[in-house]
Amino acid sequence: MGRLFETFSLDELRLRTSEKWTHYAVDVLPLWVAEMDTPPLDAVVQTVDKHLRAGDTGYLNGTNERQYMESCRNFCGRHFSFAPNVEHARLAQDVITALTGVTHGFLNSHSDLTDNNAVKGVVVVSTPCYPPFVRRVSLGFEIIDAPLAEDYHFDLQTLESAFEKAQRLATENKTRALYILCNPHNPSGTVPTRVELEKLAKLSAKYDIAVLADEVHCSLIHPNVEFTPYLSVTGVNAGETDAVSFQSASKGFNLSGLKAAMAIPSASQGAVDAVANAPGELLASAGQIATLAHTAAFNKGDEFLAQLNSEIAENASLAGGIIAHKFPNAKVTQGGSTYFLWVDFSAYMDIARAKGYDSMTKFLIDEAKVAFTNGENFSLTGNEFRSFVRINLATSRQLITLALDRVGSVL
Ligand SMILES: Cc1ncc(COP(=O)(O)O)c(C=O)c1O
C-alpha cells in the first residue's frame, strides 16, 4: 500500500462534492471539518458496488443490522481486547442522532414532562467540547460545564463539583443527570487512561450520573497508544453504573456520508432501558448500503487503519515541527489519537486583532486563505477558545506544509 494521504492531488480532491471541499472558496485550503483525504478502503468499494449493482437498495433487514453490530463487537475485541455485548444495542443514522435519542431515552423517562417550569434533565459536558453535544444533543436540557484541565485530561475536582451540582439540580427537579464523555477526545486527541476512566466511573456511581461515551474516534489511535473502551472499565463492565457507548465506522474509514452508527448499553438495566426508550423519531435506523459498507470496514479494515494511524502520527509530528519552528509561542496539543491538532495561537492574537478580528480562525480564512475549525465552537458560549484552531491532519504532507506556510505569511 502506498501512502494513503498522498493518493490524490489537490486538483483531484477539489472534484469532491463533500462539505470539506465545497464550503469555502477555491482559493482557501480546507483543513477543517472531520473528513479525510484518503482513498476508500477497497472492501467498502466492492461491497457498495456489489449491492448497488444488484439493486439491493431497499430497507435494512435484521440480519444486516446484527452483522453490523457484530462487526463492531469483533473489531473492539481484536483491537482493545474487549468485545462489548451488543444484544441490546440499537442502530441509528449517525452518532449524534444516537446520542440525542439516548439522551432523551434517559431523561424523558426520569422527568416530569407535565411541569413546564421543571428542569427536564441535566447534561454535564467538558469543554473544549465537540459542538453538537451542546447545540443538538442537549437542547432543551440544563447544561453544566466541567472544563478539562490544561493538559485536556479530567480535572477530577472540577468533575466532582459539576457532578454534585448536576445531581442536586436533578433531584430538586425530579429528573436525572448524565455526562457526555468524548473518548478519545475531540479536539485535543487525548486518550483517557484506564485509571482516569475508573475514577470517572466511581464519581458517576457516587452521584448517580449516567455516562454516554462517544467513542467514534476509537479506531484512530496512534501507534503505541492504548485506548480503553468505557464499557470495559471496572464497575461499568459489571453493569454497576449506567453507561452507553456510541460507535460507528464513520470517522475511522471516512464514511460520514454513508450514515450508520449504534448505541451499545452497558449491562445496567438503566442503560438498557434508556437505549430501548430512545424515541424512534430520533433513533431512526441506518441505511441499508451504509450498514453494509460499515460492516465491511470493521471486518476488513485493520491493515488500512494501521497504515492510516501511522501516517496520521507522522503528519502530527510534521505539523508540530513546522509550528514549533514558525510559531514558537503557539501551544500545540496532540494527545495520541484522532487526526486533529489543537493549537492555541493566543501569543499571536494581537496580529489578528490589529486587523479587526477577534477570532484566529476567521482571520486565517480571510487573510491566509486557510480554513481550520473555529476554536470558539468548542466552548459553551462561543466566547472562549477564540485564539484556538483545530487543524485537520488527514491530508497530504504537501497540503499541511502549504497551509502552514500560508499561516506563516500572515502571523
Ligand atoms: C466526537 C464526535 N462525535 C460524533 C461525530 C459525528 O459523527 P456522526 O457523523 O456519526 O454523527 C464527530 C464527527 O467529527 C465527532 O468528532
The ligand as a Gaussian input file, in Angstrom:
#p B3LYP/6-31G(d) Opt

LIG

0 1
 C      -16.640000      13.243000      18.777000
 C      -17.518000      13.142000      17.559000
 N      -18.731000      12.606000      17.684000
 C      -19.556000      12.494000      16.630000
 C      -19.165000      12.951000      15.383000
 C      -20.116000      12.873000      14.255000
 O      -20.434000      11.572000      13.980000
 P      -21.688000      11.262000      13.067000
 O      -21.416000      11.895000      11.720000
 O      -21.755000       9.788000      13.010000
 O      -22.862000      11.893000      13.734000
 C      -17.913000      13.506000      15.212000
 C      -17.510000      13.995000      13.896000
 O      -16.476000      14.545000      13.696000
 C      -17.063000      13.612000      16.334000
 O      -15.858000      14.153000      16.222000

